[in-house]
């Protein structure tokens, strides 16, 4: 069953999520694919709007970290969420500005957990990466 904003408010303003997914990137003309894992903390600053921090790692040939400050907005009274995030991509000793946009749909699970399939687009240095997966969250 989808998470209602009223249910979210009753559980507190903090959200901790663990993300598992995949990253498809086109780096310097070559397509690359990597397993991605991340963690995100958010604090609801007003009804349906949260701000937080994110750290995500893409394995294999990408071997890259993404860090940022996501702003997550619920679309009205629905479980649809839009993410906007300025951040950085860290590869070895190099770092580049990154901007992420994303769309997710949050399902409330028993025990106060939520399951959120999501798709994100990352723009870094003129290249676009697609990050898709599922986040498991807990609101407290």
Secondary structure, DSSP 4 states (H G I P E B T S, - for coil): -BPPHHHHHHT-SEEEEEEEEEEEEEETTEEEEEEEEEEEEEEEEETTEEEEEEEEEE-TTT-EEEEEEEEEEE-TTSSEEEEEEEEEEEETTEEEEEEEEEEEEEEE-GGGEEEEEEEEEEEETTEEEEEEEEEEEEE-
